[in-house]
Amino acid sequence: MAVLHFERTAMVALPAFPARRDVLGMTKTLLELREGDPLTVLFRTPRHGPFLFDGWAIRSPAVGAFMVGSLFIESGCKPDRSVQALEPGVVLAEEVDEVATGVPLEHGDLVKATSQRYPHGRFTITGLVVATVDNQTLTLGSWFLRSRGRPGVALRHLTPLAVSHRVPVPARIEWVAAAA
């Protein structure tokens, strides 16, 4: 099994995606994973684009599958389709608690955010800011950075990394009102 190293460059701050997902290698890692193990996971979703998650492996009490920061990484020890790569035993989020409320953010900016939420503990997400069509909500890998001008409740620290980058930016999120 080839070891995937998550090297962050100053220009992009996201690792290169593997040419092909190593499902066998990721399955082996998942079989060896224990609750509370530190883990880095590279995700890619249509709504949030690519993002890197440094967090703790938590087993869902409801379905028994592992997740990191509330995102499922497997089902039946097979990696979720959104998981592009994973690596155990990484250095995790810094102990910083200063929510950056005045940092100007735009759709597509590359940022790093540290959040904390029970039962996931402290975790870091690096990826693209995805805004709603009306710019009222800003997300990063499905976590709220801001909603209606207020910081996300789990957000502890935010660092803008790049406004200009080569990472493909997903479309803005368009909320569809529920039928009455």
C-alpha positions as CSV (number, residue, x, y, z in Angstrom):
1,M,0.0,0.0,0.0
2,A,1.4,3.4,-1.0
3,V,1.5,5.9,1.8
4,L,-0.2,9.2,0.9
5,H,1.5,12.2,2.4
6,F,-0.6,15.3,2.8
7,E,1.9,18.0,1.8
8,R,0.5,21.5,1.9
9,T,2.0,24.1,-0.4
10,A,2.0,27.8,0.3
11,M,0.1,28.4,-3.0
12,V,-2.7,25.9,-2.6
13,A,-2.7,24.6,1.0
14,L,-4.6,21.4,-0.2
15,P,-2.9,18.2,-1.1
16,A,-3.0,16.9,-4.7
17,F,-5.7,14.4,-5.2
18,P,-4.6,10.9,-6.0
19,A,-5.0,9.9,-9.6
20,R,-7.1,7.0,-8.4
21,R,-8.7,6.4,-5.0
22,D,-6.9,3.7,-3.1
23,V,-10.0,1.9,-1.9
24,L,-8.0,-1.2,-0.8
25,G,-5.5,0.9,1.2
26,M,-8.3,3.1,2.8
27,T,-10.2,-0.1,3.7
28,K,-7.2,-1.5,5.5
29,T,-6.8,1.8,7.4
30,L,-10.4,1.8,8.3
31,L,-10.2,-1.8,9.6
32,E,-7.3,-0.7,11.9
33,L,-8.9,2.5,13.0
34,R,-10.0,2.9,16.7
35,E,-12.3,5.4,18.3
36,G,-10.4,8.6,19.2
37,D,-7.6,8.1,16.7
38,P,-6.4,11.3,15.0
39,L,-7.1,11.2,11.3
40,T,-6.7,13.4,8.2
41,V,-9.3,12.9,5.5
42,L,-9.4,14.5,2.0
43,F,-13.0,14.9,0.9
44,R,-14.5,16.1,-2.4
45,T,-18.2,16.8,-2.7
46,P,-20.2,18.5,-5.4
47,R,-21.6,21.1,-3.0
48,H,-18.5,22.0,-1.1
49,G,-15.7,21.1,-3.4
50,P,-12.4,19.7,-2.1
51,F,-11.5,20.0,1.6
52,L,-9.1,18.6,4.1
53,F,-10.3,17.5,7.5
54,D,-8.0,17.0,10.5
55,G,-9.9,15.5,13.3
56,W,-10.7,12.5,15.6
57,A,-12.3,9.2,14.5
58,I,-15.7,9.0,16.2
59,R,-18.0,6.0,15.9
60,S,-21.6,7.0,15.3
61,P,-23.7,5.6,18.1
62,A,-26.7,5.5,15.7
63,V,-25.2,3.6,12.8
64,G,-21.9,2.3,14.0
65,A,-19.8,3.8,11.2
66,F,-16.8,6.0,11.7
67,M,-17.0,9.7,11.1
68,V,-14.7,12.7,11.4
69,G,-16.3,16.1,12.3
70,S,-19.8,14.7,11.7
71,L,-19.0,13.5,8.2
72,F,-19.2,9.8,7.6
73,I,-16.0,8.4,6.2
74,E,-17.1,4.8,5.8
75,S,-19.9,2.3,5.6
76,G,-19.2,-1.3,6.4
77,C,-15.4,-0.5,6.5
78,K,-15.5,0.7,2.9
79,P,-14.6,4.4,2.3
80,D,-17.4,6.8,1.6
81,R,-17.5,8.0,-2.1
82,S,-16.6,11.6,-1.0
83,V,-13.4,10.3,0.7
84,Q,-10.5,10.7,-1.7
85,A,-7.7,9.7,0.8
86,L,-7.2,9.3,4.5
87,E,-4.2,9.1,6.8
88,P,-4.1,8.2,10.5
89,G,-1.9,9.7,13.2
90,V,-1.6,13.3,12.2
91,V,-1.0,16.5,14.2
92,L,-4.3,18.2,15.0
93,A,-5.8,21.6,15.5
94,E,-4.0,24.3,17.5
95,E,-5.4,25.5,20.8
96,V,-6.6,28.9,19.6
97,D,-9.8,30.5,20.6
98,E,-10.2,33.9,18.8
99,V,-13.1,33.8,16.4
100,A,-12.3,36.1,13.5
101,T,-15.6,38.0,13.0
102,G,-14.1,40.8,10.9
103,V,-12.3,38.7,8.3
104,P,-13.7,39.5,4.9
105,L,-14.6,36.3,3.1
106,E,-15.9,35.7,-0.4
107,H,-17.2,32.7,-2.3
108,G,-14.2,30.6,-3.4
109,D,-11.6,32.0,-0.9
110,L,-9.3,29.3,0.4
111,V,-9.3,29.2,4.2
112,K,-8.4,27.1,7.3
113,A,-10.8,27.0,10.2
114,T,-10.6,25.4,13.6
115,S,-13.8,24.4,15.2
116,Q,-14.9,22.5,18.3
117,R,-18.1,20.6,18.9
118,Y,-19.1,17.7,21.0
119,P,-18.6,14.8,20.4
120,H,-16.0,15.5,17.7
121,G,-13.6,17.6,19.8
122,R,-11.4,20.2,18.2
123,F,-10.8,19.8,14.4
124,T,-9.5,21.8,11.5
125,I,-10.9,22.1,8.0
126,T,-9.0,23.5,5.0
127,G,-10.9,24.3,1.9
128,L,-13.0,26.7,-0.1
129,V,-15.6,29.1,1.2
130,V,-18.9,28.3,-0.4
131,A,-21.5,31.0,-0.1
132,T,-25.3,30.9,-0.6
133,V,-26.7,32.8,-3.6
134,D,-27.7,35.6,-1.3
135,N,-24.3,35.7,0.6
136,Q,-26.1,35.3,3.9
137,T,-24.4,32.0,4.7
138,L,-20.8,30.9,4.3
139,T,-19.8,27.3,4.7
140,L,-16.5,25.3,4.7
141,G,-16.9,21.5,4.1
142,S,-20.5,21.5,5.3
143,W,-19.7,23.5,8.5
144,F,-21.0,27.1,8.9
145,L,-18.4,29.8,9.0
146,R,-21.1,32.5,9.1
147,S,-24.8,32.6,9.0
148,R,-26.7,35.9,8.8
149,G,-23.6,37.8,9.7
150,R,-22.8,35.8,12.8
151,P,-19.9,33.3,13.2
152,G,-20.7,29.6,13.2
153,V,-21.3,28.3,16.7
154,A,-18.5,25.8,16.5
155,L,-16.0,28.1,14.9
156,R,-12.9,28.9,17.1
157,H,-10.4,30.3,14.6
158,L,-10.3,31.3,11.0
159,T,-7.3,31.9,8.8
160,P,-7.6,33.1,5.1
161,L,-5.0,31.3,3.0
162,A,-5.5,32.5,-0.5
163,V,-7.9,34.5,-2.6
164,S,-6.3,33.5,-5.8
165,H,-5.7,29.8,-6.3
166,R,-6.1,26.9,-8.8
167,V,-8.7,24.9,-6.9
168,P,-12.0,24.5,-8.8
169,V,-14.7,26.4,-7.0
170,P,-18.2,24.8,-6.6
171,A,-21.3,26.7,-7.5
172,R,-23.0,28.9,-4.9
173,I,-25.5,27.1,-2.7
174,E,-29.1,27.8,-3.5
175,W,-31.6,27.0,-0.8
176,V,-34.9,25.7,-1.9
177,A,-37.9,26.6,0.3
178,A,-39.8,23.7,1.7
179,A,-43.4,23.3,0.5
180,A,-46.0,24.2,3.0
